[in-house]
């Protein structure tokens, strides 16, 4: 029997350097994740062209799992709808600040008996100041809307050309069912990838929490056929994909993923963020602009500000839920009464359904109504979900919860 060496059976502990990554890009399968395609709508035109040129240089080594395209089409409209809101949010915040500043001046002037002409001069100065700021911000140009015909979406035209012949086949019904079952098993046992999506287990998504695993399964299958290394480009930075060292620095893929890809294909597995793909573009003989790196980092670091719930916003959602006869209104009210959480068993009682039924999609009406009210500008964007399923163990939610900030809004006399 031949003996092994230091890395025999432990190859997944290797930390690869830039030479390995360059080799993977030059000779391996290059895979684009859903978030990479969707983020193209958030970049400027030069960045889009740079990224697509790099991907195009992979030629017939480019691969996009079928699940990625499924998720792209499902989320495309909501991404487009979220564009162009930064200026609107800034203008709204300035208007609120101008009003509160003038109110403060008026109250102060009244309390110390300042003459009206001085008060008016000061408030006029506030209007001039904030008016100047608002004029400098202006409105963001709307490049595309959800109503734009797909034939007039220039990005879609570029993606269509790029991905022709690069998208994997749709799974059969049997393969789909098996992938969902395995994905749920992994979530339940905290096995990568996908266990960080446990909150989707009872969502209305057809794949539930198994989306990441289905992508991974399709990568493994294609890698086995091609018999090559794989470089997955993803903007997903969660711990069920990445191996992180001290202070959260990314070292590379999870060792479990490296080991599984090697066991399936006999080859190496790499992870890159979109900004890294641009930085390594010369490995594929493509030149890119330094500004594209900054643009990708801007989108990566631009975490949407969390807008706080107000009492009126919560009541607006509850009134709409009541008007549509949705049980979720009662669930939210009782969760608030109970300090923010309500048991799964109690939800079954309030909803009047048999406990043998799944609660898949139970929070969907709340999310749909919230989105509708936001689109109608009746409540602000950036709010935390008003009702969420919580998974402490297993593939079934243990309870449902409302945000702590919402509970704090309701005094005991207002919880009705």
Backbone torsions as a table, in degrees:
resi	resn	phi	psi	omega
1	UNK	NA	128.8	179.9
2	UNK	-74.0	146.1	-179.1
3	UNK	-94.6	158.1	-178.6
4	UNK	-99.4	-171.3	179.2
5	UNK	-127.3	-164.0	-174.2
6	UNK	-58.6	-39.1	-174.9
7	UNK	-98.3	0.4	-179.1
8	UNK	-64.2	115.7	-177.0
9	UNK	80.9	-2.5	-178.0
10	UNK	-129.1	24.2	-175.9
11	UNK	-62.3	-23.8	-178.3
12	UNK	-71.6	-5.0	176.2
13	UNK	-89.7	-5.1	177.6
14	UNK	-64.6	141.0	171.2
15	UNK	-107.6	113.3	-173.4
16	UNK	-81.9	145.7	178.1
17	UNK	-99.2	-174.0	-174.9
18	UNK	-64.1	-33.5	179.4
19	UNK	-63.5	-39.0	178.0
20	UNK	-65.9	-42.7	-179.5
21	UNK	-64.3	-41.9	178.8
22	UNK	-62.1	-40.7	178.2
23	UNK	-64.3	-39.7	177.8
24	UNK	-62.7	-41.2	178.9
25	UNK	-67.9	-35.3	-176.6
26	UNK	-78.6	-28.0	-172.4
27	UNK	-126.6	-14.4	-175.4
28	UNK	-96.0	-175.0	176.2
29	UNK	-84.6	125.9	-179.8
30	UNK	-103.2	120.6	-173.6
31	UNK	-115.5	134.7	177.3
32	UNK	-105.7	131.8	179.0
33	UNK	-87.2	167.1	-177.4
34	UNK	-57.8	-46.0	-176.2
35	UNK	-63.2	-27.3	177.4
36	UNK	-67.1	-43.7	179.2
37	UNK	-67.3	-43.3	-177.8
38	UNK	-68.3	-36.3	-179.0
39	UNK	-67.6	-16.2	176.5
40	UNK	-58.4	-29.5	177.8
41	UNK	-70.0	-18.0	-175.9
42	UNK	-96.8	-11.5	-177.8
43	UNK	-91.0	163.2	173.5
44	UNK	-77.3	169.1	-172.2
45	UNK	-60.8	-39.7	-179.2
46	UNK	-64.0	-41.7	179.4
47	UNK	-64.1	-42.8	177.9
48	UNK	-57.7	-47.9	-179.2
49	UNK	-62.9	-40.6	179.2
50	UNK	-62.0	-48.4	-179.1
51	UNK	-63.0	-43.8	-178.8
52	UNK	-68.7	-33.3	176.6
53	UNK	-66.1	-39.8	177.3
54	UNK	-64.8	-46.8	179.6
55	UNK	-61.9	-39.5	-179.2
56	UNK	-64.9	-30.8	-179.5
57	UNK	-66.5	-20.5	175.8
58	UNK	-71.3	-18.4	174.6
59	UNK	54.7	-126.7	-174.9
60	UNK	-76.4	0.9	174.4
61	UNK	-89.1	-4.7	177.6
62	UNK	-75.2	136.9	179.2
63	UNK	-141.9	135.4	175.6
64	UNK	-126.8	115.8	179.0
65	UNK	-57.9	148.5	179.9
66	UNK	-58.4	-37.0	-179.7
67	UNK	-63.0	-33.4	177.3
68	UNK	-62.3	-45.1	-180.0
69	UNK	-67.3	-38.6	175.6
70	UNK	-57.1	-47.3	-178.6
71	UNK	-70.0	-33.8	178.5
72	UNK	-60.4	-50.3	-179.0
73	UNK	-66.5	-33.8	-179.1
74	UNK	-68.4	-33.7	-174.4
75	UNK	-103.3	-7.3	-173.8
76	UNK	-57.4	-47.9	-176.0
77	UNK	-63.5	-40.0	-179.4
78	UNK	-68.1	-33.8	176.5
79	UNK	-66.0	-45.5	179.2
80	UNK	-61.6	-40.8	-178.9
81	UNK	-64.0	-25.9	-177.8
82	UNK	-84.0	-8.5	-178.5
83	UNK	-73.4	152.2	173.4
84	UNK	74.5	15.8	-178.6
85	UNK	-94.2	-11.8	-175.8
86	UNK	-62.3	-46.9	179.3
87	UNK	-64.4	-41.6	-179.4
88	UNK	-61.2	-43.9	179.4
89	UNK	-64.0	-42.4	-179.4
90	UNK	-65.1	-42.7	179.6
91	UNK	-63.6	-39.9	178.2
92	UNK	-64.2	-41.5	179.5
93	UNK	-64.9	-40.1	179.0
94	UNK	-65.1	-40.1	178.5
95	UNK	-62.2	-41.7	178.4
96	UNK	-64.3	-42.4	-179.1
97	UNK	-65.8	-37.9	178.3
98	UNK	-62.6	-44.2	-179.7
99	UNK	-63.8	-45.8	-178.6
100	UNK	-66.7	-35.2	178.2
101	UNK	-65.6	-44.9	178.8
102	UNK	-65.2	-38.3	176.8
103	UNK	-61.7	-41.5	179.7
104	UNK	-64.1	-40.2	178.4
105	UNK	-65.3	-41.7	-179.8
106	UNK	-63.5	-43.5	179.2
107	UNK	-65.4	-42.4	179.4
108	UNK	-63.9	-44.8	-178.8
109	UNK	-61.2	-38.1	-179.7
110	UNK	-68.9	-39.9	-175.0
111	UNK	-70.9	-28.5	-178.2
112	UNK	-111.7	12.3	174.8
113	UNK	59.4	45.6	175.9
114	UNK	-74.2	137.3	178.8
115	UNK	-57.2	148.1	-176.5
116	UNK	-59.1	-37.0	-176.8
117	UNK	-66.8	-33.3	176.9
118	UNK	-70.6	-44.4	177.1
119	UNK	-57.5	-46.5	-178.1
120	UNK	-64.2	-36.8	178.4
121	UNK	-64.2	-40.6	-179.8
122	UNK	-67.7	-44.4	-179.9
123	UNK	-67.9	-32.7	176.2
124	UNK	-65.4	-35.7	176.5
125	UNK	-64.4	-37.1	176.6
126	UNK	-63.2	-45.2	178.9
127	UNK	-59.8	-42.3	-179.9
128	UNK	-64.5	-42.3	-177.5
129	UNK	-64.9	-54.4	-177.9
130	UNK	-69.3	-31.4	175.7
131	UNK	-62.5	-38.8	177.5
132	UNK	-64.9	-41.2	177.8
133	UNK	-63.9	-43.5	-178.8
134	UNK	-63.6	-38.2	-179.3
135	UNK	-68.1	-30.2	179.4
136	UNK	-74.0	-29.5	179.1
137	UNK	-75.7	-48.5	179.8
138	UNK	65.5	-164.9	179.3
139	UNK	-108.3	141.4	176.1
140	UNK	-72.5	137.5	175.6
141	UNK	-67.1	134.3	178.9
142	UNK	-90.8	107.7	-176.9
143	UNK	-79.0	-30.3	-176.7
144	UNK	-156.5	149.2	176.4
145	UNK	-128.1	171.1	179.4
146	UNK	-66.2	-16.3	-179.6
147	UNK	-92.4	-5.4	179.7
148	UNK	-65.6	126.9	177.0
149	UNK	-57.2	140.4	-177.8
150	UNK	-59.2	-29.2	179.5
151	UNK	-65.9	-21.5	-179.6
152	UNK	-100.9	5.1	176.3
153	UNK	-87.9	104.1	-175.2
154	UNK	-62.9	-32.3	178.9
155	UNK	-65.8	-42.1	178.2
156	UNK	-60.6	-39.1	179.2
157	UNK	-62.0	-41.2	178.7
158	UNK	-67.1	-41.5	179.6
159	UNK	-67.2	-37.1	179.1
160	UNK	-60.0	-43.6	179.4
161	UNK	-68.0	-41.2	-177.4
162	UNK	-65.4	-42.7	-170.0
163	UNK	-93.0	1.8	178.0
164	UNK	-58.6	118.5	-179.9
165	UNK	80.3	3.0	-176.3
166	UNK	-105.9	-7.4	-174.8
167	UNK	-93.8	134.0	-179.6
168	UNK	-68.4	164.7	-179.7
169	UNK	-74.5	152.5	175.0
170	UNK	-69.0	141.4	178.8
171	UNK	-70.5	154.2	173.1
172	UNK	-71.4	168.6	179.0
173	UNK	-59.3	-38.5	-179.6
174	UNK	-69.0	-42.1	178.7
175	UNK	-65.1	-39.4	179.3
176	UNK	-61.4	-48.1	-179.3
177	UNK	-63.2	-42.0	-179.8
178	UNK	-65.7	-38.9	-179.9
179	UNK	-66.2	-41.6	179.0
180	UNK	-64.0	-43.3	-179.8
181	UNK	-62.3	-44.4	180.0
182	UNK	-68.1	-38.0	177.3
183	UNK	-61.1	-42.3	179.1
184	UNK	-67.3	-36.3	177.0
185	UNK	-62.5	-40.9	-179.8
186	UNK	-67.1	-40.1	177.1
187	UNK	-60.6	-46.0	-177.8
188	UNK	-62.7	-30.8	-177.0
189	UNK	-106.5	13.4	178.6
190	UNK	53.8	44.6	178.2
191	UNK	-103.3	132.9	-178.9
192	UNK	-76.6	158.1	-7.9
193	UNK	-92.0	162.5	170.9
194	UNK	108.5	-11.9	-174.9
195	UNK	-69.4	-15.9	176.6
196	UNK	-74.9	-6.2	177.7
197	UNK	-100.0	27.7	-178.2
198	UNK	-57.0	-28.3	-178.9
199	UNK	-68.6	-7.9	179.4
200	UNK	-96.9	2.0	-174.8
201	UNK	-56.3	-40.8	-178.9
202	UNK	-113.0	28.7	175.7
203	UNK	-76.8	175.7	178.8
204	UNK	-87.0	5.0	176.6
205	UNK	-66.0	139.3	-179.3
206	UNK	-59.5	-32.0	-179.7
207	UNK	-95.2	-0.4	-178.2
208	UNK	58.2	-126.4	-178.5
209	UNK	-93.1	8.4	-172.3
210	UNK	-94.4	6.7	-175.7
211	UNK	-56.3	-49.4	-179.1
212	UNK	-62.5	-40.7	-179.6
213	UNK	-66.3	-37.3	178.7
214	UNK	-62.8	-41.3	175.1
215	UNK	-58.9	-47.4	-179.0
216	UNK	-61.9	-43.7	-179.5
217	UNK	-60.4	-41.3	180.0
218	UNK	-70.7	-32.4	174.2
219	UNK	-65.0	-45.7	179.7
220	UNK	-59.3	-44.5	-178.1
221	UNK	-63.4	-43.0	-179.2
222	UNK	-71.0	-37.9	177.9
223	UNK	-62.5	-36.6	178.2
224	UNK	-66.3	-40.4	179.1
225	UNK	-66.1	-44.6	-175.9
226	UNK	-79.6	-24.3	177.3
227	UNK	60.9	49.7	-177.0
228	UNK	-140.9	169.7	170.1
229	UNK	-62.8	164.7	177.7
230	UNK	-133.0	134.1	172.2
231	UNK	-117.7	110.1	177.7
232	UNK	-94.9	122.3	177.4
233	UNK	-98.9	117.8	-175.4
234	UNK	-144.6	147.2	173.3
235	UNK	-95.5	3.3	177.7
236	UNK	-77.1	119.2	-176.6
237	UNK	-111.0	16.2	-176.3
238	UNK	-72.8	160.7	-173.0
239	UNK	-70.2	-14.7	179.0
240	UNK	-81.9	1.9	172.6
241	UNK	-116.3	-37.2	-168.9
242	UNK	-107.0	142.5	168.9
243	UNK	-90.6	120.4	-176.3
244	UNK	-118.3	142.7	179.2
245	UNK	-96.6	-154.4	179.4
246	UNK	-62.5	144.2	179.7
247	UNK	62.5	19.0	172.8
248	UNK	79.4	7.5	-179.1
249	UNK	-67.6	133.2	-179.9
250	UNK	-73.0	128.6	177.9
251	UNK	-99.2	-31.3	-178.0
252	UNK	159.3	-164.5	179.7
253	UNK	-67.0	159.1	171.4
254	UNK	-55.0	139.9	-178.2
255	UNK	-61.4	-33.0	178.9
256	UNK	-61.8	-35.5	-179.8
257	UNK	-72.9	-40.9	177.0
258	UNK	-59.7	-44.5	-177.6
259	UNK	-66.3	-41.6	-178.0
260	UNK	-69.0	-39.6	179.2
261	UNK	-66.4	-40.8	179.1
262	UNK	-65.5	-42.4	179.7
263	UNK	-63.7	-31.8	-178.3
264	UNK	-82.9	-38.1	-170.9
265	UNK	-118.5	-20.6	-173.9
266	UNK	79.8	15.6	-175.7
267	UNK	-131.6	177.5	-173.8
268	UNK	-89.4	155.0	177.9
269	UNK	-126.1	130.4	-179.6
270	UNK	-123.8	151.0	171.5
271	UNK	-118.9	135.8	172.8
272	UNK	-132.1	144.2	167.9
273	UNK	-83.2	158.9	-179.3
274	UNK	-53.1	-38.2	-179.3
275	UNK	-65.1	-32.2	178.6
276	UNK	-71.0	-34.6	178.1
277	UNK	-60.5	-40.7	177.6
278	UNK	-67.3	-40.5	-179.3
279	UNK	-65.0	-30.6	179.2
280	UNK	-95.8	13.4	-173.4
281	UNK	-59.4	-30.2	-178.7
282	UNK	-67.9	-16.9	175.2
283	UNK	-64.7	-23.8	178.7
284	UNK	-105.6	11.7	177.1
285	UNK	72.9	26.7	-178.0
286	UNK	-116.8	133.6	174.6
287	UNK	-92.8	140.1	179.7
288	UNK	-132.3	163.4	-178.4
289	UNK	-88.4	139.1	174.8
290	UNK	-58.5	-29.0	179.4
291	UNK	-63.8	-27.9	179.2
292	UNK	-66.3	-36.0	176.3
293	UNK	-61.7	-45.2	-179.2
294	UNK	-65.6	-36.9	-179.6
295	UNK	-66.5	-43.2	178.3
296	UNK	-65.4	-40.5	177.9
297	UNK	-65.0	-35.6	177.5
298	UNK	-60.0	-47.1	-179.7
299	UNK	-67.3	-40.5	179.9
300	UNK	-61.9	-41.6	-174.8
301	UNK	-89.2	-6.6	-177.5
302	UNK	-84.8	75.8	178.6
303	UNK	-72.7	128.5	-179.4
304	UNK	-60.1	131.6	179.8
305	UNK	-64.9	137.7	179.2
306	UNK	-84.5	116.4	179.5
307	UNK	-84.0	131.6	-179.1
308	UNK	-74.4	145.9	173.0
309	UNK	-69.6	143.5	171.7
310	UNK	-111.8	161.5	179.7
311	UNK	-59.1	-42.1	-178.7
312	UNK	-67.0	-37.5	179.6
313	UNK	-64.9	-43.4	177.9
314	UNK	-62.4	-46.1	-179.6
315	UNK	-63.6	-33.8	178.2
316	UNK	-63.5	-43.7	177.9
317	UNK	-65.4	-43.1	-179.4
318	UNK	-63.4	-40.5	179.0
319	UNK	-62.5	-39.7	-179.6
320	UNK	-69.8	-38.5	175.5
321	UNK	-61.9	-43.2	177.3
322	UNK	-61.3	-44.4	-177.5
323	UNK	-61.8	-30.6	-179.6
324	UNK	-94.4	5.8	176.9
325	UNK	67.7	33.1	-177.0
326	UNK	-91.8	128.3	178.8
327	UNK	-60.0	-26.3	-175.2
328	UNK	-56.8	-27.2	177.3
329	UNK	-61.6	-44.1	178.8
330	UNK	-66.2	-38.1	179.5
331	UNK	-63.8	-43.8	-179.9
332	UNK	-64.3	-45.6	-179.3
333	UNK	-61.1	-42.5	-178.5
334	UNK	-70.9	-35.4	176.9
335	UNK	-62.1	-40.0	176.9
336	UNK	-62.9	-44.3	178.3
337	UNK	-58.1	-36.3	-175.0
338	UNK	-89.5	8.4	176.3
339	UNK	92.7	11.4	173.8
340	UNK	122.3	-9.3	-178.8
341	UNK	-141.8	151.3	-179.6
342	UNK	-139.7	137.8	-172.8
343	UNK	-70.4	156.4	176.7
344	UNK	-60.0	-41.3	-179.2
345	UNK	-62.1	-39.8	-179.5
346	UNK	-68.4	-34.1	177.3
347	UNK	-62.9	-41.0	176.6
348	UNK	-59.8	-41.9	180.0
349	UNK	-62.8	-47.1	-177.7
350	UNK	-67.4	-33.6	-177.7
351	UNK	-84.3	-16.2	177.7
352	UNK	71.3	24.8	180.0
353	UNK	-106.8	159.2	179.9
354	UNK	-72.1	142.1	-177.1
355	UNK	-68.5	-10.4	175.6
356	UNK	-76.3	-16.3	179.7
357	UNK	-82.5	148.8	175.9
358	UNK	-77.2	155.6	174.8
359	UNK	-98.9	23.1	-179.8
360	UNK	-57.4	128.0	177.7
361	UNK	79.7	11.5	-176.0
362	UNK	-63.9	-34.2	-178.9
363	UNK	-83.9	-4.7	-174.9
364	UNK	-58.1	-45.4	179.8
365	UNK	-58.6	-35.5	179.7
366	UNK	-66.2	-44.9	-180.0
367	UNK	-66.6	-40.0	-179.5
368	UNK	-64.8	-46.2	-179.2
369	UNK	-66.7	-40.1	176.4
370	UNK	-58.4	-45.7	179.7
371	UNK	-64.2	-40.3	179.4
372	UNK	-63.4	-42.3	-179.7
373	UNK	-68.8	-33.8	176.5
374	UNK	-67.5	-42.7	179.0
375	UNK	-62.6	-32.5	178.8
376	UNK	-84.7	2.3	179.0
377	UNK	61.6	31.9	176.8
378	UNK	-93.6	-23.5	173.1
379	UNK	-137.3	155.9	-175.4
380	UNK	-76.1	159.2	171.1
381	UNK	-77.6	169.0	174.6
382	UNK	82.2	14.5	-179.9
383	UNK	-83.0	146.6	173.3
384	UNK	-68.7	152.2	177.7
385	UNK	-54.5	134.0	-178.1
386	UNK	-73.9	-26.4	178.0
387	UNK	-141.3	126.4	-178.6
388	UNK	-131.0	144.0	170.9
389	UNK	-81.8	137.9	-178.6
390	UNK	-117.2	133.5	-178.4
391	UNK	-116.1	109.8	178.2
392	UNK	-91.8	-39.1	175.4
393	UNK	-148.6	153.0	173.0
394	UNK	74.3	-173.8	-175.6
395	UNK	-98.7	4.9	175.8
396	UNK	-113.7	143.5	179.8
397	UNK	-62.8	140.0	177.5
398	UNK	-84.0	-33.5	178.8
399	UNK	-163.5	175.3	175.7
400	UNK	-117.0	150.7	-173.8
401	UNK	-138.5	151.9	170.3
402	UNK	-114.1	155.0	-178.1
403	UNK	-60.3	145.5	178.8
404	UNK	-58.3	-36.8	-179.3
405	UNK	-61.8	-31.5	178.7
406	UNK	-70.6	-41.8	178.3
407	UNK	-58.7	-41.5	-177.7
408	UNK	-67.0	-22.4	-179.8
409	UNK	-70.7	-25.6	-172.7
410	UNK	-102.5	112.2	172.0
411	UNK	-73.8	163.4	179.8
412	UNK	-53.0	-33.3	-179.0
413	UNK	-78.1	-19.2	-178.3
414	UNK	-93.4	-8.3	-177.1
415	UNK	-81.4	66.3	-180.0
416	UNK	-151.5	NA	NA
